[in-house]
C-alpha cells in the first residue's frame, strides 16, 4: 500500500490543501527585531493586496507568516525563494527556523490577556511525510500531525472543523468543506489563533450612545459610539499621512490596538496607499485624550491565493514548477491548492475578542487621568472610516479596516 502511494503521487499531480482559521484579543532581542521587521513589511503588503474587497475586513498576518514559513521549510529552490521574498525572511532557512522557534513560545499571553495559537497537520492515512519535515514542524512550529481518511469527506471535514472551533473558543466554524477534499488531497494544514484582552482603561458603558458615523461625506449612519474622556493615551499626529494615531493598551500593556484615523472623512484610500508608513513603528507621546470609538465586529473569510500570487508567490501553486519535495516525494508531486483564512474580531467597551483561522477590573496606573485636569483633552473622534491593528510586543497580529461599523 505504501508503494502504491509513491507510485500514485509520481504519476498524478497532487494537491496540498492549506487552510488557516483565525480569531482575535519573543526569544532573544535580535530574533524579535528581525521578525518584527519582516512582520511589519508583510502585514503592509498583504493588507494592500486584499484591501480592495469588502467594506470591513480583518486579516491575521502573523498566522499566515508562521504557516507559510512552515511550508517554506518544506520547499526547495525557486519555490522556497518566492515565499521567502514575499515574507521578507532571511535567505538562511536555518536562521529563519531558529528565530521562529525562539519567538513562538513567548506569544502565549502574560496572565493579563489570552493568546492561544494552535497548529495541526492532517495527513492522508499512510501517506509518507519526510521524517525531517515532521521533526521541523513539531519542534520549530509546534505542529502536531494526525492521519485522516480524506475519502470520507463529510467525516474528515467535521473532524477538522471541530478542531478549529475548539481552538478558537467556538468563534470560527466551517472553514473546511467536504467538497474541497478530493482524491488528490494529501495534506491539510490548519492554524488557529484566539486572542482576548481587556482594555487597561475600559470605556464606561453608560457613556456609549448613538451617534453618526460618516461612511462618506454625504452618507452617514447611526452607530453605538463608545466614549473615554478621562484618560491618557499614546497619541501621534502625522502631517505626512494627514492622519492621527491612537494607541489603546490592553491590561498588562504588552498588547495594544492602534487606530489610524485620517483627518479627512474621505481620506481612507490615501492612507491605505501608504500602509508601509501606517504600520511602521511610531513615536507616540502620552497625551490627555478624549476618545470616541464605535463598537464594531468584523468577520472575514479570504482566499489568499490571488493575493499571494500578486506578491510573487507563483511556483508553489503551479503543477509544473512547485517543489515541495522537502515534505514528500519529488519536485512536482505536491502543489499548494487553496489557502484560506477566516478571521473574527469583536470590539466593545470592556474588552476585545478576536479569532483567526480571538476579568478582573484592573486599570493601568499610567492611564488614569487626574480628577481635575487643567488642560483640555485632545479630541480623537473616529466617526469616519479608519484602519486598526492589534500588536503584541511590536508584532502585528491582526490588521483591518472599518468603513461601516454596523455590518
VONU-80900 format. One line per 2 residues: number of its first residue (from 1); for each residue x, y, z of N, C-alpha, C. Coordinates in steps of 0.2 Angstrom, whole numbers, padded with zeros to 4 digits. Layout:
NUM	X:Y:Z:X:Y:Z:X:Y:Z  ...
//
This chain:
1	0004:-0006:0000:0000:0000:0000:0004:0006:0000  0010:0006:0004:0014:0012:0004:0017:0013:-0003
3	0019:0007:-0006:0022:0008:-0013:0017:0011:-0018  0011:0009:-0017:0006:0012:-0021:0005:0019:-0021
5	0006:0022:-0014:0005:0029:-0013:0011:0032:-0017  0017:0030:-0017:0023:0033:-0020:0021:0033:-0028
7	0019:0027:-0030:0018:0027:-0037:0012:0032:-0039  0007:0033:-0035:0002:0037:-0037:0004:0044:-0037
9	0008:0047:-0032:0010:0054:-0032:0015:0055:-0038  0018:0050:-0040:0023:0052:-0046:0020:0052:-0053
11	0014:0049:-0053:0011:0049:-0060:0005:0054:-0060  0003:0057:-0054:-0003:0061:-0054:-0001:0067:-0050
13	-0002:0073:-0052:-0001:0079:-0048:-0006:0079:-0042  -0003:0080:-0036:-0007:0080:-0030:-0008:0087:-0027
15	-0013:0088:-0023:-0014:0095:-0020:-0012:0095:-0013  -0009:0100:-0011:-0008:0102:-0004:-0013:0107:-0002
17	-0018:0105:0001:-0024:0110:0003:-0022:0113:0010  -0022:0119:0010:-0020:0123:0016:-0025:0128:0018
19	-0027:0127:0024:-0032:0132:0027:-0030:0135:0033  -0032:0141:0034:-0030:0145:0040:-0036:0147:0044
21	-0037:0146:0050:-0043:0148:0054:-0040:0153:0059  -0043:0159:0059:-0041:0164:0064:-0046:0168:0068
23	-0045:0169:0075:-0050:0173:0079:-0045:0178:0084  -0047:0185:0085:-0043:0189:0090:-0046:0190:0096
25	-0040:0195:0102:-0040:0199:0108:-0042:0202:0105  0047:0186:0116:0048:0183:0110:0055:0181:0110
27	0060:0175:0112:0067:0174:0111:0071:0180:0112  0077:0180:0109:0082:0185:0110:0080:0191:0106
29	0083:0197:0108:0082:0203:0105:0083:0203:0098  0088:0200:0095:0089:0200:0088:0084:0197:0084
31	0082:0191:0087:0076:0187:0084:0070:0191:0083  0068:0195:0089:0062:0199:0089:0063:0205:0084
33	0069:0208:0084:0070:0213:0079:0069:0211:0072  0072:0205:0070:0071:0203:0063:0064:0201:0061
35	0061:0198:0066:0054:0195:0065:0049:0201:0065  0050:0206:0069:0046:0212:0069:0047:0216:0062
37	0053:0217:0060:0054:0220:0053:0050:0216:0048  0051:0210:0047:0048:0206:0042:0040:0206:0043
39	0038:0206:0049:0031:0206:0051:0028:0212:0048  0031:0218:0050:0028:0224:0048:0028:0225:0040
41	0033:0223:0037:0033:0223:0029:0027:0219:0026  0027:0213:0029:0022:0208:0026:0015:0210:0028
43	0014:0213:0034:0007:0215:0036:0005:0220:0031  0009:0225:0029:0008:0230:0025:0006:0228:0018
45	0010:0223:0015:0009:0221:0008:0003:0216:0008  0002:0212:0013:-0004:0208:0012:-0010:0212:0013
47	-0010:0217:0017:-0016:0221:0018:-0018:0225:0011  -0013:0227:0008:-0013:0231:0002:-0016:0227:-0004
49	-0014:0220:-0004:-0017:0216:-0009:-0024:0213:-0008  -0026:0213:-0002:-0033:0211:-0001:-0038:0216:0001
51	-0035:0223:0002:-0039:0228:0004:-0045:0231:0000  -0045:0229:-0007:-0050:0232:-0011:-0056:0228:-0012
53	-0058:0224:-0007:-0064:0220:-0007:-0069:0222:-0002  -0071:0219:0003:-0076:0221:0007:-0075:0228:0011
55	-0081:0231:0013:-0080:0237:0017:-0076:0236:0023  -0078:0231:0027:-0074:0230:0033:-0070:0223:0032
57	-0064:0223:0034:-0061:0216:0033:-0055:0216:0039  -0053:0210:0040:-0048:0208:0045:-0044:0203:0042
59	-0037:0203:0043:-0033:0198:0042:-0028:0197:0047  -0025:0191:0048:-0021:0189:0053:-0014:0188:0050
61	-0010:0193:0049:-0003:0192:0045:0001:0187:0049  0001:0187:0056:0005:0183:0060:0004:0175:0058
63	-0002:0173:0058:-0004:0166:0057:-0001:0164:0050  -0003:0169:0045:-0001:0167:0038:0007:0167:0037
65	0010:0171:0041:0018:0171:0041:0020:0164:0044  0018:0162:0049:0020:0156:0053:0019:0150:0048
67	0013:0150:0046:0011:0144:0042:0015:0143:0035  0015:0149:0032:0019:0149:0026:0027:0148:0027
69	0029:0150:0033:0036:0149:0034:0037:0141:0035  0032:0138:0038:0032:0131:0039:0032:0127:0032
71	0028:0130:0027:0028:0127:0020:0035:0129:0017  0037:0134:0018:0044:0136:0016:0049:0131:0018
73	0049:0129:0024:0054:0124:0027:0053:0117:0023  0048:0116:0019:0047:0110:0015:0048:0111:0008
75	0050:0118:0006:0051:0119:-0001:0058:0119:-0003  0059:0119:-0009:0066:0119:-0012:0067:0124:-0018
77	0073:0126:-0019:0074:0130:-0025:0070:0137:-0025  0068:0138:-0031:0064:0144:-0033:0058:0144:-0029
79	0055:0139:-0028:0048:0139:-0024:0049:0142:-0017  0055:0140:-0014:0056:0142:-0007:0058:0150:-0008
81	0062:0151:-0013:0064:0158:-0014:0058:0163:-0014  0053:0161:-0018:0047:0166:-0019:0044:0167:-0012
83	0043:0162:-0008:0040:0163:-0002:0044:0167:0003  0050:0165:0003:0055:0169:0007:0055:0177:0005
85	0055:0178:-0001:0055:0185:-0003:0048:0189:-0001  0042:0185:-0002:0036:0188:0000:0035:0189:0007
87	0038:0185:0011:0038:0186:0018:0043:0190:0021  0048:0192:0017:0054:0196:0019:0058:0193:0024
89	0059:0186:0023:0063:0182:0028:0070:0182:0026  0074:0180:0031:0082:0179:0029:0082:0174:0024
91	0088:0174:0020:0089:0169:0015:0092:0163:0018  0093:0163:0024:0096:0157:0028:0090:0154:0031
93	0088:0148:0028:0082:0144:0031:0083:0142:0038  0090:0140:0040:0091:0138:0047:0090:0144:0052
95	0092:0150:0050:0091:0156:0054:0084:0158:0055  0080:0157:0049:0073:0158:0050:0069:0153:0055
97	0071:0147:0054:0068:0142:0059:0070:0143:0066  0076:0145:0067:0079:0147:0073:0075:0153:0077
99	0074:0158:0073:0071:0164:0075:0063:0162:0077  0060:0159:0073:0053:0157:0074:0053:0152:0080
101	0057:0148:0081:0057:0143:0087:0058:0147:0093  0062:0152:0093:0063:0156:0099:0058:0161:0100
103	0054:0163:0095:0049:0168:0096:0042:0165:0098  0040:0160:0096:0034:0157:0097:0032:0156:0104
105	0036:0153:0108:0035:0151:0115:0033:0157:0119  0035:0163:0117:0033:0169:0121:0027:0172:0119
107	0023:0170:0113:0017:0173:0111:0011:0169:0115  0011:0168:0121:0006:0164:0125:0002:0168:0130
109	0003:0175:0130:0000:0179:0135:0004:0180:0141  0002:0185:0145:0006:0186:0151:0002:0186:0157
111	-0004:0183:0157:-0008:0182:0163:-0014:0188:0163  -0012:0193:0159:-0017:0198:0158:-0022:0198:0152
113	-0019:0195:0147:-0023:0193:0141:-0022:0186:0139  -0026:0184:0134:-0026:0177:0132:-0024:0177:0124
115	-0019:0174:0123:-0017:0172:0116:-0015:0165:0115  -0019:0162:0111:-0019:0154:0110:-0018:0153:0103
117	-0012:0150:0101:-0011:0148:0094:-0010:0140:0094  -0013:0137:0089:-0013:0130:0088:-0012:0128:0081
119	-0008:0123:0079:-0007:0121:0073:-0008:0114:0072  -0011:0111:0067:-0012:0104:0066:-0011:0103:0058
121	-0008:0097:0057:-0007:0094:0051:-0010:0088:0050  -0015:0088:0046:-0019:0082:0044:-0016:0078:0038
123	-0014:0072:0038:-0011:0069:0033:-0015:0063:0031  -0016:0062:0024:-0019:0056:0022:-0016:0050:0025
125	-0021:0045:0027:-0019:0039:0030:-0013:0035:0026  -0008:0034:0029:-0002:0030:0026:0002:0034:0021
127	0000:0041:0020:0004:0045:0015:0011:0046:0018  0016:0045:0015:0023:0046:0018:0025:0054:0018
129	0026:0056:0024:0029:0063:0025:0036:0062:0027  0041:0066:0025:0048:0065:0027:0049:0066:0034
131	0052:0062:0037:0054:0062:0045:0057:0069:0047  0061:0072:0043:0064:0078:0044:0059:0084:0044
133	0054:0083:0040:0049:0089:0040:0045:0088:0046  0043:0082:0047:0039:0081:0053:0042:0083:0059
135	0049:0082:0060:0053:0085:0066:0053:0092:0066  0054:0095:0060:0054:0103:0060:0047:0106:0062
137	0042:0103:0059:0035:0105:0060:0034:0105:0068  0036:0099:0071:0034:0098:0078:0039:0103:0082
139	0045:0103:0081:0050:0106:0086:0050:0114:0084  0050:0116:0078:0050:0123:0077:0043:0127:0077
141	0039:0124:0074:0032:0127:0073:0027:0124:0078  0029:0119:0082:0024:0116:0087:0018:0113:0083
143	0019:0110:0078:0013:0107:0074:0012:0100:0075  0007:0098:0077:0005:0091:0078:0002:0088:0072
145	0004:0082:0070:0001:0079:0064:-0004:0073:0066  -0009:0071:0062:-0013:0066:0063:-0016:0063:0057
147	-0016:0057:0056:-0018:0054:0050:-0026:0054:0049  -0028:0055:0043:-0035:0055:0042:-0037:0052:0036
149	-0043:0050:0035:-0046:0047:0029:-0050:0052:0025  -0046:0056:0020:-0049:0061:0017:-0055:0059:0012
151	-0055:0052:0010:-0060:0050:0006:-0067:0050:0009  -0067:0050:0016:-0073:0050:0020:-0074:0058:0021
153	-0076:0061:0016:-0076:0069:0016:-0080:0072:0021  -0086:0070:0022:-0090:0073:0027:-0087:0072:0034
155	-0085:0066:0036:-0082:0065:0042:-0075:0068:0043  -0071:0068:0038:-0065:0072:0039:-0066:0079:0040
157	-0070:0082:0036:-0072:0090:0037:-0074:0091:0044  -0079:0087:0046:-0081:0088:0053:-0076:0087:0058
159	-0071:0083:0057:-0066:0082:0062:-0062:0088:0062  -0060:0091:0056:-0055:0097:0056:-0059:0103:0058
161	-0065:0104:0056:-0069:0110:0059:-0070:0110:0066  -0071:0104:0069:-0071:0103:0076:-0065:0106:0080
163	-0059:0104:0077:-0053:0106:0080:-0052:0113:0079  -0054:0116:0074:-0054:0124:0073:-0058:0127:0078
165	-0064:0125:0079:-0069:0128:0083:-0067:0128:0090  -0064:0122:0092:-0062:0121:0099:-0056:0125:0101
167	-0052:0127:0096:-0046:0131:0097:-0047:0138:0096  -0053:0140:0094:-0054:0147:0093:-0060:0149:0098
169	-0061:0145:0103:-0067:0146:0108:-0073:0147:0104  -0074:0142:0100:-0081:0142:0096:-0082:0148:0092
171	-0077:0152:0090:-0079:0158:0086:-0078:0156:0078  -0074:0152:0076:-0073:0150:0069:-0076:0143:0067
173	-0081:0143:0062:-0084:0137:0060:-0083:0136:0053  -0084:0130:0051:-0085:0128:0044:-0080:0131:0039
175	-0073:0130:0041:-0068:0133:0036:-0066:0128:0031  -0067:0121:0033:-0066:0116:0028:-0073:0113:0026
177	-0074:0113:0019:-0080:0110:0017:-0078:0103:0013  -0083:0098:0014:-0081:0092:0011:-0080:0092:0004
179	-0083:0097:0000:-0081:0097:-0007:-0074:0099:-0009  -0071:0102:-0004:-0064:0104:-0005:-0059:0098:-0004
181	-0061:0093:-0002:-0057:0087:-0001:-0058:0082:-0007  -0053:0081:-0011:-0053:0077:-0017:-0049:0071:-0017
183	-0049:0067:-0022:-0045:0062:-0022:-0037:0063:-0022  -0036:0070:-0024:-0029:0072:-0024:-0026:0075:-0018
185	-0031:0076:-0013:-0029:0079:-0007:-0024:0074:-0003  -0019:0077:-0001:-0014:0073:0003:-0013:0076:0010
187	-0013:0083:0011:-0011:0086:0017:-0015:0092:0018  -0018:0093:0024:-0022:0099:0026:-0018:0102:0032
189	-0016:0108:0031:-0013:0112:0037:-0018:0117:0040  -0019:0116:0046:-0024:0121:0050:-0020:0125:0055
191	-0022:0131:0055:-0019:0136:0060:-0025:0139:0064  -0025:0140:0070:-0030:0143:0074:-0027:0148:0079
193	-0029:0154:0079:-0027:0159:0084:-0033:0162:0087  -0032:0162:0094:-0038:0166:0098:-0035:0171:0103
195	-0037:0177:0103:-0035:0182:0107:-0041:0186:0110  -0040:0187:0117:-0045:0191:0120:-0041:0195:0126
197	-0043:0201:0126:-0040:0205:0131:-0044:0211:0133  -0043:0213:0140:-0047:0218:0142:-0043:0225:0142
199	-0047:0230:0140:-0044:0237:0140:-0040:0238:0146  -0035:0242:0146:-0032:0245:0153:-0037:0250:0156
201	-0040:0254:0151:-0045:0258:0154:-0051:0257:0150  -0056:0253:0153:-0062:0252:0149:-0066:0258:0147
203	-0070:0257:0142:-0075:0263:0140:-0081:0262:0145  -0083:0267:0148:-0089:0266:0153:-0095:0265:0148
205	-0099:0260:0150:-0105:0258:0146:-0110:0263:0146  -0110:0267:0152:-0115:0272:0152:-0114:0278:0147
207	-0108:0278:0145:-0106:0284:0140:-0107:0282:0133  -0109:0276:0131:-0110:0274:0125:-0117:0276:0122
209	-0117:0279:0117:-0123:0282:0114:-0123:0282:0107  -0129:0283:0104:-0130:0283:0097:-0127:0290:0094
211	-0123:0289:0089:-0120:0295:0085:-0119:0293:0078  -0118:0298:0074:-0117:0297:0067:-0110:0295:0065
213	-0110:0290:0061:-0103:0288:0058:-0104:0290:0050  -0099:0293:0048:-0099:0296:0041:-0095:0291:0036
215	-0099:0287:0033:-0096:0282:0028:-0093:0286:0022  -0096:0292:0020:-0093:0296:0015:-0096:0303:0017
217	-0094:0308:0013:-0096:0315:0015:-0103:0316:0016  -0107:0312:0012:-0115:0313:0012:-0118:0307:0014
219	-0115:0302:0016:-0118:0296:0018:-0117:0294:0026  -0121:0295:0030:-0120:0294:0037:-0125:0289:0040
221	-0123:0285:0045:-0127:0280:0049:-0126:0281:0056  -0131:0279:0060:-0131:0279:0067:-0127:0273:0070
223	-0123:0274:0074:-0119:0268:0077:-0119:0269:0085  -0117:0264:0088:-0115:0264:0095:-0108:0267:0096
225	-0108:0273:0099:-0101:0276:0099:-0099:0276:0107  -0093:0273:0108:-0091:0272:0115:-0087:0279:0116
227	-0086:0281:0122:-0083:0287:0124:-0078:0285:0130  -0072:0289:0130:-0067:0288:0135:-0065:0295:0136
229	-0067:0299:0141:-0065:0306:0142:-0060:0308:0147  -0058:0303:0151:-0054:0304:0157:-0047:0300:0157
231	-0043:0300:0152:-0038:0295:0152:-0032:0298:0147  -0026:0296:0149:-0020:0297:0145:-0019:0291:0140
233	-0017:0293:0134:-0015:0288:0129:-0009:0290:0125  -0006:0285:0122:-0001:0286:0117:-0005:0289:0111
235	-0002:0295:0109:-0005:0299:0103:0000:0301:0099  -0002:0302:0092:0003:0304:0087:-0001:0307:0081
237	0001:0313:0079:-0001:0316:0073:0004:0316:0068  0002:0314:0062:0006:0313:0056:0004:0318:0051
239	0008:0324:0050:0006:0328:0044:0008:0325:0037  0013:0320:0037:0015:0317:0031:0009:0312:0029
241	0005:0309:0034:0000:0305:0032:-0007:0308:0032  -0007:0314:0035:-0013:0318:0036:-0018:0314:0040
243	-0015:0311:0045:-0019:0307:0050:-0017:0307:0057  -0021:0305:0061:-0019:0304:0068:-0019:0297:0071
245	-0015:0295:0076:-0014:0288:0078:-0016:0288:0086  -0019:0283:0088:-0021:0282:0095:-0019:0275:0097
247	-0015:0274:0102:-0014:0268:0104:-0018:0266:0111  -0022:0261:0111:-0026:0259:0116:-0023:0253:0119
249	-0020:0253:0125:-0017:0247:0128:-0022:0243:0131  -0020:0236:0131:-0024:0231:0135:-0021:0230:0142
251	-0024:0227:0146:-0021:0226:0153:-0015:0222:0152  -0010:0224:0156:-0003:0221:0156:0001:0225:0151
253	-0002:0229:0146:0002:0234:0142:0007:0231:0137  0007:0224:0137:0011:0221:0131:0008:0221:0125
255	0001:0221:0125:-0003:0221:0119:-0007:0227:0119  -0009:0230:0112:-0012:0236:0112:-0016:0236:0105
257	-0021:0240:0104:-0024:0241:0097:-0022:0248:0095  -0020:0249:0089:-0019:0256:0087:-0024:0258:0081
259	-0027:0264:0082:-0032:0266:0077:-0028:0271:0073  -0028:0271:0066:-0026:0275:0062:-0031:0279:0059
261	-0032:0285:0060:-0038:0289:0058:-0036:0295:0053  -0039:0295:0047:-0037:0300:0043:-0041:0307:0045
263	-0037:0312:0044:-0040:0319:0046:-0047:0320:0042  -0047:0318:0036:-0052:0319:0031:-0057:0313:0031
265	-0063:0315:0031:-0068:0309:0031:-0067:0305:0025  -0064:0307:0019:-0063:0303:0013:-0056:0301:0012
267	-0052:0301:0018:-0045:0300:0017:-0043:0293:0018  -0047:0288:0019:-0045:0281:0020:-0041:0279:0014
269	-0043:0280:0008:-0040:0277:0002:-0032:0280:0002  -0032:0286:0003:-0025:0289:0003:-0021:0286:0008
271	-0024:0285:0014:-0020:0282:0020:-0018:0275:0018  -0022:0271:0015:-0021:0264:0013:-0016:0263:0008
273	-0015:0269:0004:-0009:0269:-0001:-0003:0269:0002  -0002:0271:0009:0004:0272:0012:0004:0267:0018
275	0002:0261:0017:0002:0256:0023:0008:0254:0026  0014:0255:0022:0020:0254:0024:0022:0259:0030
277	0020:0265:0029:0021:0270:0034:0016:0270:0039  0010:0267:0038:0005:0267:0043:0007:0262:0049
279	0010:0256:0046:0012:0251:0051:0019:0251:0054  0023:0256:0052:0029:0256:0054:0029:0259:0062
281	0034:0257:0066:0035:0259:0072:0034:0267:0073  0030:0269:0078:0029:0276:0078:0031:0279:0085
283	0033:0285:0085:0035:0289:0091:0029:0292:0094  0026:0289:0099:0020:0291:0102:0022:0296:0108
285	0017:0300:0109:0018:0304:0115:0012:0303:0120  0013:0303:0126:0007:0302:0131:0004:0309:0131
287	-0003:0308:0130:-0007:0314:0130:-0014:0313:0133  -0017:0318:0135:-0024:0318:0138:-0028:0318:0132
289	-0032:0313:0131:-0036:0312:0125:-0043:0311:0127  -0048:0314:0123:-0055:0312:0123:-0056:0308:0117
291	-0058:0302:0119:-0059:0297:0113:-0066:0295:0112  -0068:0295:0105:-0075:0292:0103:-0073:0287:0098
293	-0075:0281:0099:-0074:0275:0095:-0080:0271:0094  -0082:0269:0088:-0088:0265:0088:-0087:0257:0090
295	-0092:0254:0093:-0091:0247:0094:-0092:0244:0087  -0088:0239:0086:-0088:0235:0079:-0086:0228:0080
297	-0089:0224:0075:-0087:0217:0074:-0086:0216:0067  -0080:0212:0066:-0078:0211:0059:-0077:0204:0058
299	-0080:0201:0053:-0079:0194:0052:-0077:0193:0044  -0072:0190:0043:-0069:0189:0036:-0067:0182:0034
301	-0069:0180:0028:-0066:0174:0025:-0063:0176:0019  -0056:0174:0018:-0052:0177:0012:-0049:0171:0009
303	-0049:0170:0003:-0045:0166:-0001:-0039:0170:-0003  -0033:0168:0000:-0027:0172:-0001:-0023:0170:-0007
305	-0025:0165:-0011:-0021:0163:-0016:-0019:0168:-0021  -0024:0172:-0023:-0023:0178:-0028:-0018:0183:-0025
307	-0020:0184:-0019:-0016:0190:-0015:-0008:0188:-0015  -0007:0181:-0013:0000:0179:-0013:0003:0179:-0020
309	-0001:0177:-0025:0002:0177:-0032:0004:0184:-0034  0000:0189:-0032:0002:0196:-0034:0008:0198:-0030
311	0010:0194:-0024:0016:0196:-0021:0022:0192:-0024  0021:0188:-0029:0026:0184:-0032:0027:0177:-0030
313	0022:0175:-0026:0022:0168:-0024:0018:0164:-0029  0021:0161:-0034:0018:0158:-0040:0020:0151:-0041
315	0026:0149:-0040:0028:0142:-0041:0025:0137:-0037  0023:0139:-0031:0021:0134:-0026:0013:0132:-0028
317	0010:0136:-0032:0003:0134:-0034:0003:0131:-0041  0009:0130:-0044:0010:0128:-0051:0012:0120:-0051
319	0008:0116:-0055:0009:0109:-0055:0016:0108:-0059  0018:0113:-0063:0024:0112:-0067:0030:0114:-0064
321	0029:0118:-0058:0035:0121:-0055:0036:0120:-0048  0031:0118:-0044:0031:0118:-0037:0036:0112:-0035
323	0040:0114:-0030:0045:0110:-0027:0044:0109:-0020  0040:0105:-0017:0039:0104:-0010:0041:0097:-0008
325	0047:0095:-0011:0050:0089:-0010:0053:0088:-0003  0053:0093:0000:0056:0093:0007:0050:0090:0012
327	0044:0090:0009:0038:0087:0013:0037:0080:0011  0037:0079:0005:0036:0072:0002:0037:0072:-0005
329	0040:0066:-0007:0040:0064:-0014:0046:0068:-0018  0045:0070:-0024:0049:0073:-0028:0046:0080:-0031
331	0050:0084:-0034:0048:0090:-0037:0042:0089:-0041  0036:0093:-0040:0030:0092:-0044:0025:0087:-0041
333	0027:0083:-0036:0022:0079:-0033:0017:0082:-0029  0019:0088:-0026:0014:0091:-0021:0014:0098:-0024
335	0008:0101:-0024:0007:0108:-0025:0002:0111:-0021  0003:0117:-0019:-0002:0121:-0014:-0008:0123:-0018
337	-0014:0121:-0016:-0020:0122:-0019:-0024:0128:-0017  -0026:0128:-0011:-0030:0133:-0008:-0027:0136:-0001
339	-0028:0142:0000:-0025:0145:0006:-0030:0150:0009  -0034:0148:0013:-0040:0152:0016:-0039:0154:0023
341	-0041:0160:0025:-0041:0162:0031:-0048:0165:0033  -0050:0163:0039:-0056:0165:0042:-0055:0169:0048
343	-0057:0175:0049:-0055:0179:0055:-0061:0183:0058  -0061:0184:0064:-0066:0187:0068:-0063:0192:0073
345	-0066:0198:0074:-0065:0202:0080:-0071:0206:0082  -0071:0207:0089:-0077:0210:0092:-0074:0215:0097
347	-0075:0221:0096:-0073:0227:0100:-0078:0230:0103  -0078:0230:0110:-0083:0233:0114:-0080:0237:0120
349	-0084:0239:0125:-0082:0243:0130:-0077:0241:0135  -0078:0234:0136:-0073:0231:0141:-0067:0227:0139
351	-0068:0225:0133:-0063:0220:0130:-0063:0220:0123  -0058:0216:0120:-0058:0215:0113:-0057:0207:0112
353	-0061:0204:0108:-0060:0197:0107:-0059:0196:0100  -0055:0192:0098:-0053:0190:0091:-0051:0183:0090
355	-0052:0181:0084:-0050:0174:0082:-0049:0174:0075  -0044:0169:0073:-0042:0168:0066:-0040:0161:0065
357	-0043:0159:0059:-0042:0153:0057:-0036:0151:0058  -0051:0173:0091:-0049:0178:0096:-0055:0179:0098
359	-0056:0193:0170:-0060:0200:0170:-0060:0203:0177  -0054:0203:0179:-0054:0207:0185:-0054:0215:0183
361	-0057:0219:0187:-0057:0226:0185:-0050:0229:0187  -0045:0228:0183:-0039:0231:0185:-0037:0237:0180
363	-0034:0242:0182:-0033:0248:0177:-0026:0250:0177  -0024:0252:0172:-0017:0255:0171:-0016:0261:0175
365	-0011:0261:0179:-0010:0267:0183:-0008:0273:0179  -0004:0272:0174:-0002:0277:0170:-0008:0280:0165
367	-0013:0277:0165:-0019:0279:0160:-0024:0283:0164  -0024:0283:0170:-0029:0286:0174:-0028:0294:0174
369	-0033:0298:0172:-0032:0305:0172:-0034:0308:0179  -0031:0314:0180:-0032:0317:0187:-0040:0319:0187
371	-0042:0320:0193:-0049:0321:0194:-0051:0328:0191  -0046:0333:0191:-0047:0339:0188:-0041:0341:0184
373	-0042:0341:0178:-0036:0342:0173:-0036:0349:0171  -0030:0353:0171:-0030:0360:0170:-0030:0361:0162
375	-0030:0355:0158:-0029:0356:0151:-0035:0353:0148  -0037:0355:0142:-0042:0352:0138:-0040:0346:0134
377	-0044:0341:0134:-0041:0335:0131:-0041:0335:0123  -0036:0332:0120:-0036:0332:0113:-0041:0327:0110
379	-0045:0329:0106:-0051:0325:0103:-0048:0320:0098  -0051:0314:0099:-0050:0309:0094:-0056:0305:0093
381	-0060:0308:0087:-0067:0306:0086:-0067:0301:0080  -0067:0295:0080:-0067:0290:0075:-0074:0289:0072
383	-0076:0295:0069:-0083:0295:0066:-0083:0294:0058  -0078:0291:0056:-0077:0290:0049:-0072:0284:0048
385	-0072:0281:0042:-0068:0275:0041:-0061:0276:0043  -0058:0270:0046:-0052:0270:0049:-0048:0263:0048
387	-0042:0263:0050:-0038:0257:0050:-0036:0255:0057  -0036:0249:0059:-0034:0247:0065:-0029:0241:0065
389	-0025:0240:0070:-0021:0234:0070:-0020:0233:0078  -0019:0226:0079:-0018:0224:0086:-0011:0221:0086
391	-0007:0223:0091:0000:0221:0091:0002:0219:0098  0007:0214:0098:0009:0211:0104:0017:0211:0104
393	0020:0215:0109:0027:0216:0109:0030:0218:0102  0026:0223:0099:0028:0226:0092:0027:0221:0086
395	0024:0215:0088:0022:0211:0082:0015:0212:0080  0013:0213:0074:0007:0214:0072:0003:0207:0071
397	-0002:0206:0075:-0006:0200:0075:-0012:0201:0070  -0016:0206:0071:-0021:0207:0066:-0021:0214:0064
399	-0024:0215:0057:-0024:0222:0054:-0031:0222:0050  -0034:0227:0050:-0040:0228:0046:-0043:0235:0046
401	-0049:0235:0043:-0052:0242:0042:-0059:0242:0044  -0062:0248:0045:-0069:0248:0047:-0072:0254:0042
403	-0076:0252:0038:-0080:0258:0034:-0087:0258:0036  -0090:0253:0039:-0096:0253:0041:-0097:0249:0048
405	-0097:0252:0054:-0097:0248:0060:-0103:0244:0061  -0109:0245:0057:-0115:0241:0058:-0115:0235:0054
407	-0110:0234:0050:-0111:0227:0046:-0108:0221:0050
//
